[in-house]
Amino acid sequence: MLKKYIIEKKDLDNLPPSYKEVAINYSNNYNFIQKKVNEISKLKKKINSLNNDVEKLLDDTKRIYNQLKYIKKNYIPRIYVKSYTKNNKYQNYINIVVNYFGVSKTIYLGKREIVLTSLNIDSSLSEKKIKENILTSISPFIFKCCRDVKSKFDFLDLSITSKTIFTNIISTNTNDSFSNYLKGFKLG
């Protein structure tokens, strides 16, 4: 880098004022540049420190993520909706597939129209939306049933039928409806 003083301080007084001003201006700029370089150096150290912190956090996060992935895979049931036809006929049927502890269990729900009517789902929706709505309606009950399951064998012994699903969902919907809430208030 350049020197701070090209002309020594003691020699500045011998110069005309305009030259002296140029030399002082140069010296001030030099100081300002040095200050900025020092700030950059401090910021680079701070950035390196932050990068190291981020690396440590990423390692911890990856480890925790893998633990959660294992927990999700082994302790949270995965639920899928399958729609199919039999013997190439026009009638559609719906199954729920529950995968838990690496074991799949298929639950027959019934004919598509009956399932959609029972769950109050509009049949004009797209197939994807229909499946999402079925999952939204049925998943809480499936999770509730699987909450006490501790092993693959407990899951295999678990009996879930369409009748228990619909009975539970319909009773939940009728007990928790807004109209029933309002009926609880009596006008005096």
C-alpha positions as a Markdown table, in Angstrom:
| # | Residue | x | y | z |
|---|---|---|---|---|
| 1 | Met | 0.0 | 0.0 | 0.0 |
| 2 | Leu | 1.0 | 3.6 | -0.3 |
| 3 | Lys | 2.8 | 5.5 | 2.4 |
| 4 | Lys | 0.8 | 7.8 | 4.6 |
| 5 | Tyr | 3.2 | 10.7 | 4.4 |
| 6 | Ile | 4.8 | 11.4 | 1.0 |
| 7 | Ile | 6.0 | 14.7 | 2.4 |
| 8 | Glu | 7.0 | 14.6 | 6.0 |
| 9 | Lys | 4.9 | 16.6 | 8.5 |
| 10 | Lys | 7.8 | 18.9 | 9.3 |
| 11 | Asp | 8.2 | 19.8 | 5.6 |
| 12 | Leu | 4.5 | 20.6 | 5.2 |
| 13 | Asp | 4.8 | 24.0 | 6.9 |
| 14 | Asn | 7.4 | 25.0 | 4.2 |
| 15 | Leu | 4.9 | 24.5 | 1.4 |
| 16 | Pro | 2.4 | 27.0 | 0.1 |
| 17 | Pro | -1.1 | 26.6 | 1.6 |
| 18 | Ser | -2.7 | 25.0 | -1.5 |
| 19 | Tyr | 0.0 | 22.2 | -1.6 |
| 20 | Lys | -0.2 | 21.7 | 2.1 |
| 21 | Glu | -4.0 | 21.2 | 1.8 |
| 22 | Val | -3.4 | 18.5 | -0.9 |
| 23 | Ala | -1.0 | 16.7 | 1.4 |
| 24 | Ile | -3.4 | 16.9 | 4.4 |
| 25 | Asn | -6.3 | 15.7 | 2.1 |
| 26 | Tyr | -4.1 | 12.7 | 1.0 |
| 27 | Ser | -3.3 | 11.9 | 4.6 |
| 28 | Asn | -6.9 | 12.0 | 5.6 |
| 29 | Asn | -7.9 | 9.8 | 2.8 |
| 30 | Tyr | -5.2 | 7.4 | 3.7 |
| 31 | Asn | -6.5 | 7.2 | 7.3 |
| 32 | Phe | -10.0 | 6.7 | 6.1 |
| 33 | Ile | -8.9 | 3.9 | 3.8 |
| 34 | Gln | -7.0 | 2.2 | 6.6 |
| 35 | Lys | -10.1 | 2.5 | 8.8 |
| 36 | Lys | -12.3 | 0.8 | 6.1 |
| 37 | Val | -9.7 | -1.9 | 5.6 |
| 38 | Asn | -9.7 | -2.6 | 9.3 |
| 39 | Glu | -13.5 | -2.8 | 9.3 |
| 40 | Ile | -13.4 | -5.2 | 6.3 |
| 41 | Ser | -10.9 | -7.4 | 8.2 |
| 42 | Lys | -13.1 | -7.4 | 11.3 |
| 43 | Leu | -16.2 | -8.3 | 9.2 |
| 44 | Lys | -14.3 | -11.1 | 7.4 |
| 45 | Lys | -13.4 | -12.6 | 10.8 |
| 46 | Lys | -17.0 | -12.2 | 11.8 |
| 47 | Ile | -18.2 | -13.9 | 8.6 |
| 48 | Asn | -15.8 | -16.8 | 9.1 |
| 49 | Ser | -17.0 | -17.2 | 12.7 |
| 50 | Leu | -20.6 | -17.1 | 11.5 |
| 51 | Asn | -19.8 | -19.6 | 8.7 |
| 52 | Asn | -18.3 | -22.0 | 11.3 |
| 53 | Asp | -21.4 | -21.6 | 13.5 |
| 54 | Val | -23.6 | -22.3 | 10.5 |
| 55 | Glu | -21.6 | -25.5 | 9.7 |
| 56 | Lys | -22.0 | -26.7 | 13.2 |
| 57 | Leu | -25.7 | -26.0 | 13.2 |
| 58 | Leu | -26.1 | -27.7 | 9.8 |
| 59 | Asp | -24.4 | -30.8 | 11.2 |
| 60 | Asp | -26.6 | -30.8 | 14.2 |
| 61 | Thr | -29.7 | -30.2 | 12.1 |
| 62 | Lys | -28.8 | -33.1 | 9.7 |
| 63 | Arg | -28.3 | -35.4 | 12.7 |
| 64 | Ile | -31.7 | -34.3 | 14.2 |
| 65 | Tyr | -33.4 | -34.6 | 10.8 |
| 66 | Asn | -32.2 | -38.2 | 10.4 |
| 67 | Gln | -33.6 | -39.0 | 13.9 |
| 68 | Leu | -36.9 | -37.4 | 13.0 |
| 69 | Lys | -37.0 | -39.2 | 9.7 |
| 70 | Tyr | -36.5 | -42.5 | 11.5 |
| 71 | Ile | -39.2 | -41.6 | 14.1 |
| 72 | Lys | -41.6 | -40.6 | 11.3 |
| 73 | Lys | -40.9 | -43.8 | 9.4 |
| 74 | Asn | -41.4 | -46.0 | 12.4 |
| 75 | Tyr | -43.8 | -44.3 | 14.6 |
| 76 | Ile | -46.2 | -42.2 | 12.5 |
| 77 | Pro | -48.6 | -44.1 | 10.2 |
| 78 | Arg | -48.6 | -43.2 | 6.6 |
| 79 | Ile | -52.1 | -43.1 | 5.0 |
| 80 | Tyr | -52.9 | -43.4 | 1.3 |
| 81 | Val | -56.2 | -43.3 | -0.6 |
| 82 | Lys | -56.6 | -45.8 | -3.4 |
| 83 | Ser | -59.4 | -45.7 | -5.9 |
| 84 | Tyr | -60.0 | -48.6 | -8.2 |
| 85 | Thr | -62.6 | -50.4 | -10.4 |
| 86 | Lys | -63.4 | -54.1 | -10.4 |
| 87 | Asn | -63.6 | -56.1 | -13.6 |
| 88 | Asn | -63.4 | -53.0 | -15.9 |
| 89 | Lys | -66.9 | -51.9 | -14.8 |
| 90 | Tyr | -67.8 | -48.3 | -14.3 |
| 91 | Gln | -68.2 | -48.6 | -10.5 |
| 92 | Asn | -65.3 | -47.1 | -8.4 |
| 93 | Tyr | -64.3 | -48.3 | -5.0 |
| 94 | Ile | -62.1 | -46.6 | -2.4 |
| 95 | Asn | -59.6 | -48.2 | 0.0 |
| 96 | Ile | -57.4 | -46.7 | 2.6 |
| 97 | Val | -53.9 | -48.1 | 2.9 |
| 98 | Val | -52.2 | -47.6 | 6.3 |
| 99 | Asn | -48.4 | -48.2 | 6.4 |
| 100 | Tyr | -47.0 | -48.5 | 9.9 |
| 101 | Phe | -43.9 | -50.3 | 11.2 |
| 102 | Gly | -43.1 | -51.3 | 7.6 |
| 103 | Val | -46.4 | -53.2 | 7.3 |
| 104 | Ser | -49.3 | -52.2 | 5.2 |
| 105 | Lys | -52.9 | -52.7 | 6.0 |
| 106 | Thr | -55.7 | -52.1 | 3.5 |
| 107 | Ile | -59.1 | -50.9 | 4.7 |
| 108 | Tyr | -62.0 | -51.1 | 2.3 |
| 109 | Leu | -64.2 | -48.0 | 2.6 |
| 110 | Gly | -66.8 | -48.8 | -0.1 |
| 111 | Lys | -68.3 | -47.5 | -3.3 |
| 112 | Arg | -67.0 | -44.1 | -4.2 |
| 113 | Glu | -70.4 | -42.4 | -4.2 |
| 114 | Ile | -71.3 | -43.8 | -0.7 |
| 115 | Val | -67.9 | -42.7 | 0.7 |
| 116 | Leu | -68.2 | -39.2 | -0.7 |
| 117 | Thr | -71.7 | -38.8 | 0.5 |
| 118 | Ser | -70.9 | -40.2 | 4.0 |
| 119 | Leu | -67.9 | -37.7 | 4.3 |
| 120 | Asn | -69.8 | -34.8 | 2.7 |
| 121 | Ile | -67.3 | -34.4 | -0.1 |
| 122 | Asp | -68.3 | -32.8 | -3.4 |
| 123 | Ser | -68.0 | -35.4 | -6.2 |
| 124 | Ser | -67.3 | -32.7 | -8.8 |
| 125 | Leu | -63.9 | -32.0 | -7.3 |
| 126 | Ser | -60.7 | -33.3 | -9.0 |
| 127 | Glu | -59.5 | -36.7 | -8.0 |
| 128 | Lys | -56.6 | -35.2 | -6.1 |
| 129 | Lys | -58.8 | -32.9 | -4.1 |
| 130 | Ile | -61.2 | -35.8 | -3.3 |
| 131 | Lys | -58.3 | -37.9 | -2.0 |
| 132 | Glu | -57.1 | -34.9 | 0.1 |
| 133 | Asn | -60.5 | -34.4 | 1.6 |
| 134 | Ile | -60.9 | -38.1 | 2.4 |
| 135 | Leu | -57.5 | -38.1 | 4.1 |
| 136 | Thr | -58.4 | -35.0 | 6.0 |
| 137 | Ser | -61.6 | -36.6 | 7.2 |
| 138 | Ile | -60.2 | -40.0 | 8.1 |
| 139 | Ser | -56.6 | -39.4 | 9.2 |
| 140 | Pro | -57.4 | -38.1 | 12.7 |
| 141 | Phe | -59.4 | -41.3 | 13.4 |
| 142 | Ile | -56.6 | -43.6 | 12.0 |
| 143 | Phe | -54.0 | -41.7 | 14.1 |
| 144 | Lys | -56.1 | -42.0 | 17.2 |
| 145 | Cys | -56.4 | -45.8 | 16.6 |
| 146 | Cys | -52.7 | -46.2 | 16.0 |
| 147 | Arg | -51.7 | -44.1 | 19.0 |
| 148 | Asp | -51.6 | -47.1 | 21.4 |
| 149 | Val | -49.9 | -49.4 | 18.9 |
| 150 | Lys | -46.4 | -50.2 | 20.1 |
| 151 | Ser | -45.1 | -52.8 | 17.6 |
| 152 | Lys | -45.7 | -54.3 | 14.2 |
| 153 | Phe | -47.6 | -57.2 | 15.8 |
| 154 | Asp | -49.9 | -54.8 | 17.6 |
| 155 | Phe | -50.6 | -53.1 | 14.3 |
| 156 | Leu | -51.4 | -56.4 | 12.6 |
| 157 | Asp | -53.8 | -57.3 | 15.3 |
| 158 | Leu | -55.5 | -53.9 | 15.1 |
| 159 | Ser | -59.0 | -54.1 | 13.6 |
| 160 | Ile | -60.1 | -51.0 | 11.7 |
| 161 | Thr | -63.2 | -51.3 | 9.5 |
| 162 | Ser | -65.1 | -48.9 | 7.3 |
| 163 | Lys | -68.0 | -49.2 | 9.7 |
| 164 | Thr | -65.9 | -48.1 | 12.7 |
| 165 | Ile | -64.4 | -45.2 | 10.7 |
| 166 | Phe | -67.7 | -43.9 | 9.4 |
| 167 | Thr | -69.5 | -44.3 | 12.8 |
| 168 | Asn | -66.7 | -42.4 | 14.5 |
| 169 | Ile | -66.5 | -39.7 | 11.9 |
| 170 | Ile | -70.2 | -39.2 | 11.7 |
| 171 | Ser | -70.7 | -39.1 | 15.5 |
| 172 | Thr | -67.8 | -36.6 | 15.8 |
| 173 | Asn | -69.3 | -34.4 | 13.1 |
| 174 | Thr | -72.7 | -34.4 | 14.6 |
| 175 | Asn | -71.6 | -33.8 | 18.2 |
| 176 | Asp | -69.2 | -30.9 | 17.2 |
| 177 | Ser | -71.4 | -29.2 | 14.6 |
| 178 | Phe | -72.1 | -25.5 | 14.9 |
| 179 | Ser | -75.8 | -26.1 | 14.7 |
| 180 | Asn | -75.7 | -28.4 | 17.8 |
| 181 | Tyr | -73.6 | -25.8 | 19.6 |
| 182 | Leu | -76.3 | -23.2 | 18.9 |
| 183 | Lys | -79.1 | -25.6 | 19.9 |
| 184 | Gly | -77.5 | -25.8 | 23.3 |
| 185 | Phe | -78.6 | -22.2 | 23.9 |
| 186 | Lys | -82.3 | -22.0 | 24.9 |
| 187 | Leu | -84.3 | -18.8 | 24.5 |
| 188 | Gly | -86.1 | -18.0 | 27.7 |
